[in-house]
């Protein structure tokens, strides 16, 4: 298991930028693998540029997709898979690393499944092209009947956890919308 981030990635919004914003990120795993072969990987581990293995992301790997400052209120989001992963590909999206501190429905276990608090999109099967909203009310995607909000009370990140190995074909666009409220 490794925790990746984008090389020299800063915060997605300025600390003093209050108001609504939309964060967007295009994740192209085949391009990341190819760029690592020639020595220009966009990924890093602990600030050190790191090439992704030719097999892609491994099971339990984490990718810090967005860095957000304290006071960021997540109101929703989702992803659009344009090229599917392997036949059994599943991911979680939320705050997965141990340094996260968030206060809201997910962080306090307000959802039906408190074993996976901190994930807004849980065990999403992305082996087919499609859209996956964070606030869906079916399956294991989000907790039915639970309002969707989460407030970061410390600086943190919005993460993708790869639950299955060999994530080498996935191409997807992620988005999160929210507001910097304090």
Residue frames relative to the residue before (quaternion, step in Angstrom):
aa qw qx qy qz dx dy dz
X 1.0000 0.0000 0.0000 0.0000 0.00 0.00 0.00
X 0.0142 -0.7834 0.6210 -0.0203 3.54 -0.92 0.93
X 0.2597 -0.7261 0.6093 0.1848 3.55 -1.23 0.53
X 0.1396 -0.8116 0.5671 0.0183 3.53 -0.46 1.31
X 0.0240 -0.7375 0.6706 0.0765 3.52 -1.34 0.35
X 0.5750 -0.5641 0.4399 0.3971 3.57 -1.23 0.24
X 0.5585 -0.6444 0.4160 0.3159 3.56 -0.89 1.01
X 0.8540 0.0130 -0.0812 0.5137 3.56 -0.87 1.11
X 0.2939 0.7680 -0.5108 0.2506 3.57 1.12 0.66
X 0.1998 -0.7664 0.6012 0.1066 3.53 -0.96 0.93
X 0.7111 -0.4009 0.3221 0.4795 3.53 -1.25 -0.28
X 0.5426 -0.6647 0.4228 0.2916 3.55 -1.04 0.86
X 0.7767 0.1265 -0.0828 0.6115 3.57 1.17 -0.57
X 0.5601 -0.6091 0.4304 0.3607 3.61 -1.05 0.62
X 0.6064 -0.5848 0.4068 0.3533 3.56 -1.15 0.64
X 0.7565 0.3705 -0.2055 0.4982 3.60 1.07 -0.64
X 0.5066 0.6371 -0.4261 0.3949 3.59 1.24 0.34
X 0.0629 -0.8125 0.5794 0.0092 3.58 -0.20 1.23
X 0.6149 0.5466 -0.4108 0.3928 3.55 -1.10 0.67
X 0.7319 -0.4553 0.3282 0.3865 3.51 -1.44 0.04
X 0.0889 0.7871 -0.6089 0.0432 3.58 -1.11 0.66
X 0.2500 -0.7202 0.6246 0.1697 3.53 -1.33 0.38
X 0.1905 -0.7660 0.6073 0.0902 3.56 -0.83 1.06
X 0.0347 -0.8071 0.5893 -0.0142 3.59 -0.89 0.93
X 0.0438 0.7830 -0.6195 0.0357 3.54 -1.10 0.75
X 0.2491 -0.7394 0.6113 0.1326 3.55 -0.99 0.96
X 0.1037 -0.7917 0.6013 0.0308 3.59 -0.73 1.08
X 0.0182 0.7888 -0.6091 0.0802 3.56 -0.51 1.24
X 0.2450 -0.8220 0.4971 0.1310 3.58 0.04 1.31
X 0.6415 0.5071 -0.3634 0.4463 3.69 0.84 -0.70
X 0.6562 0.4998 -0.3148 0.4696 3.62 0.98 -0.76
X 0.6257 0.5268 -0.3384 0.4653 3.61 1.04 -0.73
X 0.6438 0.5109 -0.3196 0.4716 3.59 0.96 -0.86
X 0.6773 0.5008 -0.2918 0.4530 3.60 0.88 -0.96
X 0.6727 0.4969 -0.3120 0.4509 3.60 0.92 -0.79
X 0.6174 0.5500 -0.3425 0.4462 3.59 1.12 -0.58
X 0.5969 0.5787 -0.3503 0.4314 3.57 1.14 -0.65
X 0.7506 0.3637 -0.2103 0.5100 3.60 1.01 -0.74
X 0.6242 -0.6118 0.3150 0.3700 3.59 1.26 0.30
X 0.6602 0.4955 -0.3172 0.4669 3.59 1.19 0.29
X 0.1043 0.8337 -0.5344 0.0917 3.57 0.93 0.83
X 0.3747 -0.7270 0.5235 0.2386 3.61 -0.94 0.83
X 0.6368 0.5370 -0.3250 0.4478 3.60 1.27 -0.10
X 0.0797 -0.7705 0.6306 0.0490 3.50 -1.29 0.47
X 0.1935 -0.7139 0.6545 0.1569 3.52 -1.36 0.34
X 0.8413 -0.0150 -0.0249 0.5398 3.58 -0.59 1.12
X 0.7170 -0.4582 0.2500 0.4620 3.59 1.06 0.71
X 0.6414 0.4960 -0.3210 0.4895 3.60 1.29 -0.10
X 0.4930 -0.6680 0.4724 0.2960 3.57 -0.74 1.12
X 0.0172 -0.8151 0.5749 -0.0691 3.55 -0.79 1.11
X 0.3626 -0.7232 0.5453 0.2193 3.58 -0.84 0.96
X 0.4140 -0.6753 0.5536 0.2572 3.54 -1.09 0.76
X 0.5497 -0.6270 0.4387 0.3350 3.60 -0.98 0.85
X 0.6224 -0.5628 0.3951 0.3739 3.57 -1.18 0.52
X 0.6471 0.4945 -0.3158 0.4868 3.59 1.25 -0.29
X 0.5413 -0.6411 0.3920 0.3773 3.60 1.26 0.05
X 0.7639 -0.3141 0.2594 0.5005 3.54 -1.18 -0.55
X 0.3538 -0.7295 0.5495 0.2018 3.56 -1.06 0.79
X 0.6663 -0.4615 0.3836 0.4426 3.57 -1.30 0.20
X 0.8279 0.1943 -0.2023 0.4857 3.56 -1.03 0.97
X 0.4293 0.6627 -0.4937 0.3645 3.64 1.20 0.20
X 0.1993 -0.7659 0.6045 0.0910 3.54 -1.14 0.75
X 0.1170 -0.7647 0.6303 0.0654 3.55 -1.05 0.84
X 0.3062 -0.7185 0.5955 0.1880 3.59 -0.73 1.09
X 0.2221 -0.8320 0.4997 0.0933 3.55 -0.14 1.31
X 0.7889 0.0258 0.0223 0.6135 3.58 0.91 -0.98
X 0.2262 -0.7198 0.6319 0.1774 3.59 -1.15 0.64
X 0.0533 -0.8123 0.5806 -0.0165 3.56 -0.80 1.03
X 0.4476 -0.6945 0.4930 0.2725 3.59 -1.07 0.70
X 0.6584 -0.4566 0.4063 0.4393 3.53 -1.32 0.21
X 0.7475 0.3754 -0.2872 0.4667 3.54 -1.04 0.77
X 0.5238 0.6116 -0.4302 0.4080 3.59 1.26 0.09
X 0.1820 -0.7798 0.5957 0.0625 3.56 -0.77 1.13
X 0.2383 -0.7706 0.5787 0.1207 3.58 -0.56 1.19
X 0.1549 -0.8132 0.5587 0.0501 3.55 -0.74 1.11
X 0.7779 -0.2241 0.1492 0.5678 3.59 1.19 -0.36
X 0.0951 0.7897 -0.6038 0.0522 3.52 -1.32 -0.17
X 0.0299 -0.7991 0.5994 0.0372 3.52 -1.25 -0.37
X 0.2702 -0.7326 0.5822 0.2265 3.50 -1.30 -0.37
X 0.2253 -0.7326 0.6270 0.1389 3.50 -1.29 0.54
X 0.2301 -0.7708 0.5840 0.1089 3.54 -0.63 1.19
X 0.1484 -0.8078 0.5667 0.0659 3.59 -0.65 1.12
X 0.7445 0.0826 -0.0937 0.6558 3.59 1.27 -0.44
X 0.4047 -0.7669 0.4536 0.2058 3.52 -0.56 1.23
X 0.5064 -0.6043 0.5225 0.3247 3.49 -1.36 0.39
X 0.7543 -0.3337 0.2625 0.5007 3.59 -1.20 -0.42
X 0.7506 -0.4423 0.2616 0.4153 3.58 -1.29 0.26
X 0.7835 0.2964 -0.1582 0.5228 3.61 1.09 -0.58
X 0.2996 0.7983 -0.4812 0.2033 3.58 1.22 0.34
X 0.1029 0.7618 -0.6369 0.0592 3.58 -0.91 0.96
X 0.0961 -0.7832 0.6130 0.0411 3.55 -1.19 0.68
X 0.2343 -0.6898 0.6543 0.2029 3.51 -1.41 0.21
X 0.1081 -0.7690 0.6247 0.0818 3.59 -1.13 0.63
X 0.4088 0.6748 -0.5334 0.3050 3.57 -0.88 0.96
X 0.5957 -0.4908 0.4083 0.4875 3.55 -0.88 -0.93
X 0.1086 -0.8657 0.4881 -0.0216 3.51 -0.24 1.39
X 0.6613 0.5334 -0.3277 0.4133 3.61 1.07 -0.52
X 0.6349 -0.5950 0.3624 0.3341 3.52 -1.17 0.66
X 0.6460 0.5328 -0.3259 0.4389 3.60 1.17 -0.36
X 0.5002 0.6733 -0.4248 0.3406 3.59 1.25 -0.06
X 0.0158 0.7431 -0.6689 -0.0106 3.51 -1.17 0.69
X 0.1319 0.7730 -0.6071 0.1287 3.54 -0.56 1.16
X 0.2142 -0.7734 0.5880 0.1005 3.54 -1.15 0.61
X 0.4655 0.6524 -0.4850 0.3499 3.56 -0.50 1.14
X 0.8030 -0.2754 0.1938 0.4917 3.52 -1.24 -0.31
X 0.7146 0.4505 -0.2733 0.4601 3.58 0.73 -1.02
X 0.6907 0.5071 -0.2927 0.4245 3.58 0.88 -0.92
X 0.7378 0.3969 -0.2375 0.4916 3.59 1.05 -0.61
X 0.5348 -0.6510 0.4010 0.3596 3.56 1.23 0.17
X 0.3019 0.7899 -0.4893 0.2132 3.58 1.12 0.57
X 0.6026 0.5627 -0.3587 0.4377 3.57 1.25 -0.28
X 0.6811 -0.5083 0.3490 0.3948 3.52 -1.31 0.23
X 0.7592 0.3065 -0.1690 0.5488 3.60 1.06 -0.69
X 0.1193 -0.8459 0.5177 0.0482 3.58 0.09 1.27
X 0.4998 0.6534 -0.4373 0.3633 3.63 1.20 -0.11
X 0.7740 0.2958 -0.1580 0.5372 3.59 1.12 -0.58
X 0.1447 0.8069 -0.5616 0.1124 3.59 0.92 0.79
X 0.7102 0.4337 -0.3342 0.4424 3.50 -1.07 0.76
X 0.6763 0.4357 -0.3041 0.5102 3.60 1.22 -0.17
X 0.2747 -0.7683 0.5607 0.1411 3.56 -0.88 1.00
X 0.7331 0.1690 -0.1223 0.6474 3.54 1.24 -0.48
X 0.0527 -0.8520 0.5190 -0.0438 3.55 -0.33 1.24
X 0.8589 -0.0413 -0.0145 0.5102 3.54 -0.93 1.02
X 0.1952 0.7912 -0.5489 0.1862 3.57 0.90 0.93
X 0.3111 -0.7405 0.5697 0.1739 3.56 -0.76 1.07
X 0.0339 -0.8320 0.5530 -0.0303 3.57 -0.30 1.26
X 0.3364 0.7480 -0.4961 0.2850 3.54 1.06 0.82
X 0.7152 0.3100 -0.2417 0.5779 3.56 1.28 0.28
X 0.5711 -0.5735 0.4624 0.3622 3.55 -1.23 0.52
X 0.3863 0.7232 -0.5144 0.2514 3.58 -0.96 0.82
X 0.5031 -0.6219 0.5109 0.3147 3.52 -1.40 -0.01
X 0.0896 -0.7907 0.6054 0.0155 3.55 -1.04 0.85
X 0.1440 -0.8031 0.5713 0.0889 3.65 -0.18 1.17
X 0.5310 -0.6356 0.4573 0.3239 3.57 -1.10 0.67
X 0.7581 0.3855 -0.2092 0.4826 3.57 1.06 -0.63
X 0.2583 0.7756 -0.5325 0.2193 3.59 1.12 0.62
X 0.3009 -0.7761 0.5315 0.1569 3.58 -1.11 0.57
X 0.6271 0.5065 -0.3646 0.4660 3.58 1.10 0.54
X 0.8208 0.2356 -0.1808 0.4880 3.54 -1.24 0.50
X 0.7013 -0.4286 0.3374 0.4589 3.55 -1.09 -0.71
X 0.3615 0.7619 -0.4776 0.2463 3.58 1.21 0.33
X 0.7756 -0.1267 0.0915 0.6116 3.60 0.87 -0.90
X 0.6027 -0.5932 0.3985 0.3551 3.55 -1.19 0.38
X 0.4365 -0.7319 0.4504 0.2664 3.62 -0.44 1.17
X 0.8350 0.2059 -0.1721 0.4805 3.55 -0.97 0.91
X 0.5927 0.5723 -0.3649 0.4337 3.59 1.25 -0.01
X 0.4054 -0.7027 0.5143 0.2782 3.63 -0.75 0.91
X 0.3649 -0.7541 0.5149 0.1819 3.54 -1.07 0.77
X 0.3543 0.6684 -0.6084 0.2400 3.56 -0.66 1.18
X 0.0663 0.7722 -0.6317 0.0167 3.56 -1.18 0.51
X 0.1647 -0.7987 0.5768 0.0478 3.56 -0.84 1.03
X 0.3051 -0.7312 0.5806 0.1876 3.56 -0.84 0.99
X 0.1756 -0.7987 0.5695 0.0833 3.58 -0.69 1.08
X 0.7227 0.1947 -0.2055 0.6305 3.57 1.34 0.07
X 0.6374 -0.4741 0.4069 0.4510 3.58 -1.26 0.18
X 0.1142 0.8192 -0.5522 0.1047 3.57 -0.95 0.78
X 0.3924 -0.6995 0.5386 0.2582 3.51 -1.27 -0.41
X 0.3452 -0.6682 0.6150 0.2368 3.49 -1.35 0.41
X 0.1358 -0.8605 0.4906 -0.0205 3.52 -0.46 1.29
X 0.2454 -0.6924 0.6503 0.1935 3.52 -1.38 0.39
X 0.1268 -0.7646 0.6284 0.0664 3.57 -0.86 1.00
X 0.2672 -0.7575 0.5787 0.1413 3.56 -0.77 1.07
X 0.2682 -0.8138 0.4999 0.1262 3.59 -0.44 1.22
X 0.7684 0.2540 -0.1364 0.5713 3.57 1.17 -0.53
X 0.5460 -0.6515 0.4340 0.2985 3.56 -1.20 0.60
X 0.7955 0.3562 -0.2561 0.4179 3.52 -1.46 0.05
X 0.2310 0.7567 -0.5650 0.2342 3.56 0.75 1.10
X 0.2440 0.8224 -0.4825 0.1770 3.57 0.42 1.15
X 0.7209 0.4223 -0.2674 0.4801 3.64 1.16 -0.10
X 0.4792 0.7200 -0.4132 0.2851 3.60 1.23 -0.26
X 0.0483 0.7339 -0.6769 0.0294 3.54 -1.05 0.92
X 0.1572 0.7978 -0.5580 0.1655 3.58 -0.62 1.13
X 0.2889 -0.7119 0.6112 0.1902 3.52 -1.32 0.47
X 0.1642 -0.7846 0.5950 0.0575 3.56 -0.83 1.08
X 0.0329 0.7806 -0.6241 -0.0078 3.56 -1.15 0.56
X 0.0784 -0.7483 0.6580 0.0299 3.51 -1.24 0.70
X 0.0706 -0.7887 0.6068 0.0684 3.56 -0.93 0.76
X 0.1745 0.7716 -0.5876 0.1700 3.49 -1.09 0.80
X 0.3729 -0.7039 0.5547 0.2404 3.52 -1.28 -0.38
X 0.3764 -0.6506 0.6029 0.2675 3.52 -1.23 0.59
X 0.1143 -0.8606 0.4962 0.0090 3.57 -0.34 1.29
X 0.8061 0.0260 -0.0633 0.5878 3.62 1.20 -0.21
